[in-house]
């Protein structure tokens, strides 16, 4: 499939179909359609780019700005006990939508029996150490 066709099929490129809860010059935020916890948020680049390492400095700064804004918003509305921040970068890392998005996942005491290891849990058996 050519990249031009992929661009037009991209779930995140048509912002008109999404309920945007925050945006700045380079990114926007929505609640995840398949949340792992209440208020699981996606920070999505406006430019169609799939790889974090291809972002401009301004796009990376905009992601950080959006993460801080959304953390403050979620703290006030949902009162989580912690957060995981993650990017699936490449098919081998579990990326299924080839448009860069950052997961901001609120964590709550008791949402998993043993949270120790956090993002290390992406590889079964490596979470506990």
DOLO-633047 format. One record per atom (N, C-alpha, C): residue number from 1; residue in three letters; atom name; x, y, z. Coordinates in pm, whole numbers, plus 50000, padded with zeros to 5 digits. Example, Ala and Ser with C-alpha at 12.3 -4.5 7.8 and 13.67 -1.06 7.14 Angstrom:
<votors>
<1, 'ALA', 'N', <51319, 49431, 50780>>
<1, 'ALA', 'CA', <51230, 49550, 50780>>
<1, 'ALA', 'C', <51320, 49670, 50780>>
<2, 'SER', 'N', <51285, 49775, 50708>>
<2, 'SER', 'CA', <51367, 49894, 50714>>
<2, 'SER', 'C', <51290, 50003, 50787>>
</votors>
This chain:
<votors>
<1, 'UNK', 'N', <50085, 49882, 50000>>
<1, 'UNK', 'CA', <50000, 50000, 50000>>
<1, 'UNK', 'C', <50089, 50124, 50000>>
<2, 'UNK', 'N', <50060, 50219, 49912>>
<2, 'UNK', 'CA', <50146, 50337, 49909>>
<2, 'UNK', 'C', <50111, 50433, 50023>>
<3, 'UNK', 'N', <50208, 50519, 50057>>
<3, 'UNK', 'CA', <50190, 50606, 50174>>
<3, 'UNK', 'C', <50079, 50708, 50152>>
<4, 'UNK', 'N', <50057, 50750, 50029>>
<4, 'UNK', 'CA', <49949, 50846, 50001>>
<4, 'UNK', 'C', <49814, 50784, 50035>>
<5, 'UNK', 'N', <49793, 50660, 49996>>
<5, 'UNK', 'CA', <49667, 50593, 50027>>
<5, 'UNK', 'C', <49655, 50572, 50178>>
<6, 'UNK', 'N', <49763, 50535, 50243>>
<6, 'UNK', 'CA', <49763, 50516, 50387>>
<6, 'UNK', 'C', <49723, 50645, 50458>>
<7, 'UNK', 'N', <49774, 50759, 50410>>
<7, 'UNK', 'CA', <49740, 50888, 50468>>
<7, 'UNK', 'C', <49589, 50910, 50466>>
<8, 'UNK', 'N', <49524, 50881, 50355>>
<8, 'UNK', 'CA', <49381, 50906, 50344>>
<8, 'UNK', 'C', <49298, 50806, 50424>>
<9, 'UNK', 'N', <49356, 50694, 50459>>
<9, 'UNK', 'CA', <49286, 50594, 50538>>
<9, 'UNK', 'C', <49312, 50613, 50688>>
<10, 'UNK', 'N', <49401, 50703, 50724>>
<10, 'UNK', 'CA', <49444, 50718, 50863>>
<10, 'UNK', 'C', <49330, 50765, 50952>>
<11, 'UNK', 'N', <49310, 50693, 51059>>
<11, 'UNK', 'CA', <49206, 50722, 51157>>
<11, 'UNK', 'C', <49222, 50860, 51220>>
<12, 'UNK', 'N', <49345, 50904, 51242>>
<12, 'UNK', 'CA', <49369, 51029, 51312>>
<12, 'UNK', 'C', <49385, 51151, 51222>>
<13, 'UNK', 'N', <49395, 51130, 51091>>
<13, 'UNK', 'CA', <49416, 51244, 51001>>
<13, 'UNK', 'C', <49289, 51327, 50979>>
<14, 'UNK', 'N', <49174, 51266, 50993>>
<14, 'UNK', 'CA', <49048, 51339, 50977>>
<14, 'UNK', 'C', <48999, 51383, 51114>>
<15, 'UNK', 'N', <49045, 51498, 51159>>
<15, 'UNK', 'CA', <49012, 51547, 51292>>
<15, 'UNK', 'C', <48865, 51584, 51307>>
<16, 'UNK', 'N', <48795, 51603, 51196>>
<16, 'UNK', 'CA', <48653, 51640, 51202>>
<16, 'UNK', 'C', <48568, 51533, 51267>>
<17, 'UNK', 'N', <48613, 51408, 51262>>
<17, 'UNK', 'CA', <48537, 51297, 51318>>
<17, 'UNK', 'C', <48570, 51269, 51464>>
<18, 'UNK', 'N', <48659, 51350, 51524>>
<18, 'UNK', 'CA', <48707, 51323, 51658>>
<18, 'UNK', 'C', <48661, 51432, 51756>>
<19, 'UNK', 'N', <48637, 51392, 51880>>
<19, 'UNK', 'CA', <48602, 51488, 51984>>
<19, 'UNK', 'C', <48730, 51535, 52052>>
<20, 'UNK', 'N', <48782, 51648, 52005>>
<20, 'UNK', 'CA', <48908, 51702, 52054>>
<20, 'UNK', 'C', <48885, 51772, 52188>>
<21, 'UNK', 'N', <48967, 51736, 52289>>
<21, 'UNK', 'CA', <48953, 51796, 52422>>
<21, 'UNK', 'C', <49063, 51896, 52452>>
<22, 'UNK', 'N', <49167, 51897, 52368>>
<22, 'UNK', 'CA', <49276, 51994, 52383>>
<22, 'UNK', 'C', <49350, 51998, 52249>>
<23, 'UNK', 'N', <49402, 52116, 52215>>
<23, 'UNK', 'CA', <49492, 52124, 52101>>
<23, 'UNK', 'C', <49583, 52245, 52112>>
<24, 'UNK', 'N', <49698, 52233, 52048>>
<24, 'UNK', 'CA', <49789, 52345, 52034>>
<24, 'UNK', 'C', <49833, 52347, 51887>>
<25, 'UNK', 'N', <49939, 52412, 51854>>
<25, 'UNK', 'CA', <49980, 52427, 51714>>
<25, 'UNK', 'C', <50008, 52294, 51645>>
<26, 'UNK', 'N', <50069, 52199, 51716>>
<26, 'UNK', 'CA', <50119, 52078, 51650>>
<26, 'UNK', 'C', <50050, 51948, 51690>>
<27, 'UNK', 'N', <49974, 51948, 51798>>
<27, 'UNK', 'CA', <49910, 51824, 51845>>
<27, 'UNK', 'C', <49768, 51853, 51895>>
<28, 'UNK', 'N', <49693, 51745, 51910>>
<28, 'UNK', 'CA', <49562, 51754, 51974>>
<28, 'UNK', 'C', <49544, 51632, 52063>>
<29, 'UNK', 'N', <49445, 51639, 52151>>
<29, 'UNK', 'CA', <49420, 51529, 52245>>
<29, 'UNK', 'C', <49275, 51486, 52237>>
<30, 'UNK', 'N', <49255, 51354, 52250>>
<30, 'UNK', 'CA', <49122, 51294, 52257>>
<30, 'UNK', 'C', <49126, 51186, 52365>>
<31, 'UNK', 'N', <49008, 51147, 52413>>
<31, 'UNK', 'CA', <49003, 51031, 52499>>
<31, 'UNK', 'C', <49010, 50907, 52410>>
<32, 'UNK', 'N', <49083, 50806, 52455>>
<32, 'UNK', 'CA', <49101, 50683, 52380>>
<32, 'UNK', 'C', <48967, 50614, 52360>>
<33, 'UNK', 'N', <48943, 50565, 52239>>
<33, 'UNK', 'CA', <48819, 50493, 52209>>
<33, 'UNK', 'C', <48811, 50356, 52273>>
<34, 'UNK', 'N', <48925, 50302, 52314>>
<34, 'UNK', 'CA', <48932, 50171, 52379>>
<34, 'UNK', 'C', <49019, 50185, 52504>>
<35, 'UNK', 'N', <48972, 50262, 52603>>
<35, 'UNK', 'CA', <49057, 50297, 52718>>
<35, 'UNK', 'C', <49090, 50177, 52805>>
<36, 'UNK', 'N', <49212, 50176, 52857>>
<36, 'UNK', 'CA', <49249, 50073, 52954>>
<36, 'UNK', 'C', <49211, 50115, 53095>>
<37, 'UNK', 'N', <49187, 50243, 53114>>
<37, 'UNK', 'CA', <49140, 50299, 53241>>
<37, 'UNK', 'C', <49056, 50423, 53208>>
<38, 'UNK', 'N', <48968, 50464, 53300>>
<38, 'UNK', 'CA', <48891, 50586, 53276>>
<38, 'UNK', 'C', <48983, 50705, 53248>>
<39, 'UNK', 'N', <48950, 50782, 53150>>
<39, 'UNK', 'CA', <49017, 50903, 53105>>
<39, 'UNK', 'C', <49151, 50879, 53035>>
<40, 'UNK', 'N', <49175, 50757, 52989>>
<40, 'UNK', 'CA', <49292, 50724, 52906>>
<40, 'UNK', 'C', <49289, 50819, 52786>>
<41, 'UNK', 'N', <49396, 50895, 52767>>
<41, 'UNK', 'CA', <49402, 51003, 52669>>
<41, 'UNK', 'C', <49509, 50975, 52565>>
<42, 'UNK', 'N', <49483, 51019, 52441>>
<42, 'UNK', 'CA', <49581, 51012, 52334>>
<42, 'UNK', 'C', <49621, 51153, 52294>>
<43, 'UNK', 'N', <49750, 51178, 52284>>
<43, 'UNK', 'CA', <49805, 51302, 52231>>
<43, 'UNK', 'C', <49852, 51268, 52090>>
<44, 'UNK', 'N', <49797, 51335, 51989>>
<44, 'UNK', 'CA', <49816, 51296, 51849>>
<44, 'UNK', 'C', <49877, 51413, 51771>>
<45, 'UNK', 'N', <49976, 51383, 51690>>
<45, 'UNK', 'CA', <50035, 51487, 51607>>
<45, 'UNK', 'C', <49938, 51527, 51496>>
<46, 'UNK', 'N', <49935, 51655, 51464>>
<46, 'UNK', 'CA', <49851, 51702, 51353>>
<46, 'UNK', 'C', <49912, 51663, 51219>>
<47, 'UNK', 'N', <50044, 51664, 51213>>
<47, 'UNK', 'CA', <50113, 51620, 51092>>
<47, 'UNK', 'C', <50113, 51468, 51090>>
<48, 'UNK', 'N', <50087, 51411, 50973>>
<48, 'UNK', 'CA', <50090, 51265, 50962>>
<48, 'UNK', 'C', <50235, 51218, 50962>>
<49, 'UNK', 'N', <50275, 51163, 51074>>
<49, 'UNK', 'CA', <50408, 51104, 51091>>
<49, 'UNK', 'C', <50390, 50983, 51180>>
<50, 'UNK', 'N', <50457, 50874, 51151>>
<50, 'UNK', 'CA', <50435, 50753, 51230>>
<50, 'UNK', 'C', <50538, 50732, 51339>>
<51, 'UNK', 'N', <50654, 50791, 51327>>
<51, 'UNK', 'CA', <50766, 50757, 51412>>
<51, 'UNK', 'C', <50806, 50875, 51501>>
<52, 'UNK', 'N', <50816, 50852, 51630>>
<52, 'UNK', 'CA', <50856, 50956, 51725>>
<52, 'UNK', 'C', <50989, 51019, 51686>>
<53, 'UNK', 'N', <51079, 50940, 51635>>
<53, 'UNK', 'CA', <51212, 50987, 51602>>
<53, 'UNK', 'C', <51217, 51075, 51477>>
<54, 'UNK', 'N', <51104, 51087, 51408>>
<54, 'UNK', 'CA', <51093, 51176, 51292>>
<54, 'UNK', 'C', <51026, 51309, 51327>>
<55, 'UNK', 'N', <50992, 51331, 51453>>
<55, 'UNK', 'CA', <50928, 51455, 51495>>
<55, 'UNK', 'C', <51027, 51571, 51496>>
<56, 'UNK', 'N', <50973, 51691, 51477>>
<56, 'UNK', 'CA', <51053, 51811, 51493>>
<56, 'UNK', 'C', <51064, 51844, 51643>>
<57, 'UNK', 'N', <51156, 51929, 51676>>
<57, 'UNK', 'CA', <51170, 51973, 51816>>
<57, 'UNK', 'C', <51041, 52040, 51861>>
<58, 'UNK', 'N', <50980, 52120, 51775>>
<58, 'UNK', 'CA', <50855, 52189, 51810>>
<58, 'UNK', 'C', <50741, 52090, 51836>>
<59, 'UNK', 'N', <50735, 51983, 51759>>
<59, 'UNK', 'CA', <50631, 51882, 51781>>
<59, 'UNK', 'C', <50654, 51811, 51915>>
<60, 'UNK', 'N', <50780, 51780, 51945>>
<60, 'UNK', 'CA', <50810, 51715, 52074>>
<60, 'UNK', 'C', <50773, 51807, 52191>>
<61, 'UNK', 'N', <50803, 51935, 52179>>
<61, 'UNK', 'CA', <50768, 52032, 52284>>
<61, 'UNK', 'C', <50617, 52043, 52297>>
<62, 'UNK', 'N', <50546, 52038, 52185>>
<62, 'UNK', 'CA', <50400, 52046, 52189>>
<62, 'UNK', 'C', <50339, 51924, 52255>>
<63, 'UNK', 'N', <50399, 51808, 52235>>
<63, 'UNK', 'CA', <50353, 51687, 52303>>
<63, 'UNK', 'C', <50368, 51704, 52453>>
<64, 'UNK', 'N', <50483, 51754, 52497>>
<64, 'UNK', 'CA', <50506, 51774, 52640>>
<64, 'UNK', 'C', <50406, 51874, 52698>>
<65, 'UNK', 'N', <50382, 51982, 52624>>
<65, 'UNK', 'CA', <50283, 52082, 52668>>
<65, 'UNK', 'C', <50146, 52018, 52683>>
<66, 'UNK', 'N', <50107, 51936, 52587>>
<66, 'UNK', 'CA', <49977, 51869, 52592>>
<66, 'UNK', 'C', <49970, 51769, 52708>>
<67, 'UNK', 'N', <50077, 51696, 52730>>
<67, 'UNK', 'CA', <50080, 51601, 52842>>
<67, 'UNK', 'C', <50060, 51674, 52975>>
<68, 'UNK', 'N', <50129, 51785, 52994>>
<68, 'UNK', 'CA', <50117, 51860, 53119>>
<68, 'UNK', 'C', <49977, 51919, 53137>>
<69, 'UNK', 'N', <49921, 51971, 53029>>
<69, 'UNK', 'CA', <49785, 52026, 53036>>
<69, 'UNK', 'C', <49685, 51915, 53072>>
<70, 'UNK', 'N', <49694, 51802, 53000>>
<70, 'UNK', 'CA', <49599, 51694, 53023>>
<70, 'UNK', 'C', <49617, 51632, 53161>>
<71, 'UNK', 'N', <49740, 51622, 53210>>
<71, 'UNK', 'CA', <49760, 51570, 53345>>
<71, 'UNK', 'C', <49688, 51657, 53446>>
<72, 'UNK', 'N', <49701, 51788, 53432>>
<72, 'UNK', 'CA', <49634, 51880, 53523>>
<72, 'UNK', 'C', <49482, 51864, 53515>>
<73, 'UNK', 'N', <49431, 51853, 53394>>
<73, 'UNK', 'CA', <49286, 51836, 53373>>
<73, 'UNK', 'C', <49238, 51705, 53435>>
<74, 'UNK', 'N', <49310, 51597, 53411>>
<74, 'UNK', 'CA', <49270, 51466, 53464>>
<74, 'UNK', 'C', <49283, 51460, 53615>>
<75, 'UNK', 'N', <49387, 51525, 53669>>
<75, 'UNK', 'CA', <49402, 51532, 53815>>
<75, 'UNK', 'C', <49278, 51594, 53879>>
<76, 'UNK', 'N', <49229, 51703, 53821>>
<76, 'UNK', 'CA', <49113, 51774, 53876>>
<76, 'UNK', 'C', <48984, 51696, 53860>>
<77, 'UNK', 'N', <48968, 51629, 53744>>
<77, 'UNK', 'CA', <48840, 51563, 53714>>
<77, 'UNK', 'C', <48832, 51418, 53761>>
<78, 'UNK', 'N', <48945, 51345, 53759>>
<78, 'UNK', 'CA', <48939, 51201, 53785>>
<78, 'UNK', 'C', <49023, 51156, 53904>>
<79, 'UNK', 'N', <49114, 51240, 53952>>
<79, 'UNK', 'CA', <49195, 51213, 54070>>
<79, 'UNK', 'C', <49272, 51079, 54064>>
<80, 'UNK', 'N', <49347, 51054, 53957>>
<80, 'UNK', 'CA', <49423, 50930, 53951>>
<80, 'UNK', 'C', <49537, 50930, 54053>>
<81, 'UNK', 'N', <49587, 50810, 54081>>
<81, 'UNK', 'CA', <49696, 50794, 54177>>
<81, 'UNK', 'C', <49834, 50794, 54109>>
<82, 'UNK', 'N', <49838, 50785, 53977>>
<82, 'UNK', 'CA', <49964, 50783, 53902>>
<82, 'UNK', 'C', <49934, 50784, 53753>>
<83, 'UNK', 'N', <50039, 50776, 53672>>
<83, 'UNK', 'CA', <50024, 50778, 53526>>
<83, 'UNK', 'C', <50129, 50689, 53460>>
<84, 'UNK', 'N', <50092, 50631, 53348>>
<84, 'UNK', 'CA', <50188, 50574, 53255>>
<84, 'UNK', 'C', <50181, 50659, 53128>>
<85, 'UNK', 'N', <50296, 50686, 53069>>
<85, 'UNK', 'CA', <50304, 50758, 52942>>
<85, 'UNK', 'C', <50376, 50665, 52846>>
<86, 'UNK', 'N', <50317, 50641, 52728>>
<86, 'UNK', 'CA', <50380, 50546, 52638>>
<86, 'UNK', 'C', <50354, 50575, 52491>>
<87, 'UNK', 'N', <50449, 50528, 52409>>
<87, 'UNK', 'CA', <50438, 50539, 52264>>
<87, 'UNK', 'C', <50471, 50402, 52207>>
<88, 'UNK', 'N', <50384, 50350, 52123>>
<88, 'UNK', 'CA', <50413, 50229, 52047>>
<88, 'UNK', 'C', <50477, 50276, 51917>>
<89, 'UNK', 'N', <50605, 50253, 51903>>
<89, 'UNK', 'CA', <50680, 50308, 51790>>
<89, 'UNK', 'C', <50729, 50194, 51702>>
<90, 'UNK', 'N', <50652, 50162, 51600>>
<90, 'UNK', 'CA', <50686, 50051, 51510>>
<90, 'UNK', 'C', <50602, 49928, 51537>>
<91, 'UNK', 'N', <50584, 49849, 51433>>
<91, 'UNK', 'CA', <50501, 49729, 51443>>
<91, 'UNK', 'C', <50550, 49633, 51551>>
<92, 'UNK', 'N', <50682, 49616, 51563>>
<92, 'UNK', 'CA', <50737, 49525, 51665>>
<92, 'UNK', 'C', <50707, 49572, 51806>>
<93, 'UNK', 'N', <50679, 49702, 51822>>
<93, 'UNK', 'CA', <50646, 49758, 51954>>
<93, 'UNK', 'C', <50495, 49763, 51976>>
<94, 'UNK', 'N', <50419, 49707, 51884>>
<94, 'UNK', 'CA', <50274, 49701, 51900>>
<94, 'UNK', 'C', <50197, 49812, 51833>>
<95, 'UNK', 'N', <50262, 49896, 51753>>
<95, 'UNK', 'CA', <50193, 50007, 51686>>
<95, 'UNK', 'C', <50102, 49950, 51577>>
<96, 'UNK', 'N', <49974, 49984, 51584>>
<96, 'UNK', 'CA', <49877, 49939, 51484>>
<96, 'UNK', 'C', <49821, 50054, 51401>>
<97, 'UNK', 'N', <49823, 50174, 51456>>
<97, 'UNK', 'CA', <49783, 50294, 51382>>
<97, 'UNK', 'C', <49911, 50369, 51353>>
<98, 'UNK', 'N', <49948, 50378, 51227>>
<98, 'UNK', 'CA', <50077, 50435, 51189>>
<98, 'UNK', 'C', <50072, 50587, 51178>>
<99, 'UNK', 'N', <50015, 50647, 51279>>
<99, 'UNK', 'CA', <50012, 50792, 51298>>
<99, 'UNK', 'C', <50049, 50812, 51444>>
<100, 'UNK', 'N', <50155, 50885, 51468>>
<100, 'UNK', 'CA', <50209, 50896, 51603>>
<100, 'UNK', 'C', <50106, 50946, 51704>>
<101, 'UNK', 'N', <50097, 50874, 51814>>
<101, 'UNK', 'CA', <50012, 50915, 51926>>
<101, 'UNK', 'C', <50075, 50867, 52055>>
<102, 'UNK', 'N', <50061, 50949, 52158>>
<102, 'UNK', 'CA', <50118, 50921, 52289>>
<102, 'UNK', 'C', <50003, 50888, 52383>>
<103, 'UNK', 'N', <50017, 50777, 52453>>
<103, 'UNK', 'CA', <49916, 50737, 52551>>
<103, 'UNK', 'C', <49947, 50799, 52686>>
<104, 'UNK', 'N', <49850, 50867, 52743>>
<104, 'UNK', 'CA', <49857, 50916, 52881>>
<104, 'UNK', 'C', <49751, 50834, 52956>>
<105, 'UNK', 'N', <49800, 50740, 53035>>
<105, 'UNK', 'CA', <49709, 50645, 53101>>
<105, 'UNK', 'C', <49707, 50671, 53251>>
<106, 'UNK', 'N', <49596, 50723, 53301>>
<106, 'UNK', 'CA', <49582, 50739, 53446>>
<106, 'UNK', 'C', <49581, 50602, 53513>>
<107, 'UNK', 'N', <49646, 50596, 53628>>
<107, 'UNK', 'CA', <49650, 50471, 53703>>
<107, 'UNK', 'C', <49586, 50494, 53840>>
<108, 'UNK', 'N', <49518, 50390, 53886>>
<108, 'UNK', 'CA', <49446, 50397, 54012>>
<108, 'UNK', 'C', <49487, 50279, 54099>>
<109, 'UNK', 'N', <49500, 50305, 54231>>
<109, 'UNK', 'CA', <49530, 50195, 54322>>
<109, 'UNK', 'C', <49427, 50086, 54302>>
<110, 'UNK', 'N', <49475, 49963, 54283>>
<110, 'UNK', 'CA', <49387, 49848, 54266>>
<110, 'UNK', 'C', <49346, 49820, 54123>>
<111, 'UNK', 'N', <49389, 49901, 54023>>
<111, 'UNK', 'CA', <49349, 49873, 53885>>
<111, 'UNK', 'C', <49418, 49751, 53827>>
<112, 'UNK', 'N', <49523, 49705, 53892>>
<112, 'UNK', 'CA', <49590, 49580, 53859>>
<112, 'UNK', 'C', <49644, 49524, 53990>>
<113, 'UNK', 'N', <49649, 49393, 54003>>
<113, 'UNK', 'CA', <49693, 49337, 54132>>
<113, 'UNK', 'C', <49835, 49375, 54170>>
<114, 'UNK', 'N', <49925, 49387, 54074>>
<114, 'UNK', 'CA', <50064, 49418, 54104>>
<114, 'UNK', 'C', <50120, 49512, 53997>>
<115, 'UNK', 'N', <50115, 49644, 54022>>
<115, 'UNK', 'CA', <50160, 49739, 53920>>
<115, 'UNK', 'C', <50312, 49754, 53910>>
<116, 'UNK', 'N', <50388, 49696, 54003>>
<116, 'UNK', 'CA', <50533, 49711, 54003>>
<116, 'UNK', 'C', <50590, 49672, 53866>>
<117, 'UNK', 'N', <50673, 49756, 53812>>
<117, 'UNK', 'CA', <50734, 49732, 53682>>
<117, 'UNK', 'C', <50670, 49814, 53572>>
<118, 'UNK', 'N', <50546, 49860, 53593>>
<118, 'UNK', 'CA', <50479, 49951, 53500>>
<118, 'UNK', 'C', <50493, 49912, 53354>>
<119, 'UNK', 'N', <50557, 49999, 53276>>
<119, 'UNK', 'CA', <50567, 49978, 53131>>
<119, 'UNK', 'C', <50652, 49857, 53094>>
<120, 'UNK', 'N', <50727, 49804, 53190>>
<120, 'UNK', 'CA', <50801, 49680, 53163>>
<120, 'UNK', 'C', <50706, 49565, 53130>>
<121, 'UNK', 'N', <50578, 49582, 53165>>
<121, 'UNK', 'CA', <50478, 49479, 53139>>
<121, 'UNK', 'C', <50447, 49458, 52992>>
<122, 'UNK', 'N', <50505, 49537, 52904>>
<122, 'UNK', 'CA', <50480, 49517, 52760>>
<122, 'UNK', 'C', <50539, 49384, 52713>>
<123, 'UNK', 'N', <50633, 49328, 52789>>
<123, 'UNK', 'CA', <50688, 49196, 52758>>
<123, 'UNK', 'C', <50649, 49104, 52875>>
<124, 'UNK', 'N', <50557, 49011, 52849>>
<124, 'UNK', 'CA', <50513, 48922, 52957>>
<124, 'UNK', 'C', <50634, 48857, 53026>>
<125, 'UNK', 'N', <50627, 48850, 53156>>
<125, 'UNK', 'CA', <50733, 48789, 53233>>
<125, 'UNK', 'C', <50847, 48883, 53270>>
<126, 'UNK', 'N', <50849, 49004, 53215>>
<126, 'UNK', 'CA', <50958, 49098, 53244>>
<126, 'UNK', 'C', <50914, 49209, 53340>>
<127, 'UNK', 'N', <50785, 49210, 53376>>
<127, 'UNK', 'CA', <50734, 49318, 53459>>
<127, 'UNK', 'C', <50789, 49310, 53602>>
<128, 'UNK', 'N', <50789, 49192, 53658>>
<128, 'UNK', 'CA', <50838, 49177, 53796>>
<128, 'UNK', 'C', <50989, 49156, 53795>>
<129, 'UNK', 'N', <51055, 49227, 53881>>
<129, 'UNK', 'CA', <51201, 49213, 53890>>
<129, 'UNK', 'C', <51245, 49234, 54033>>
</votors>
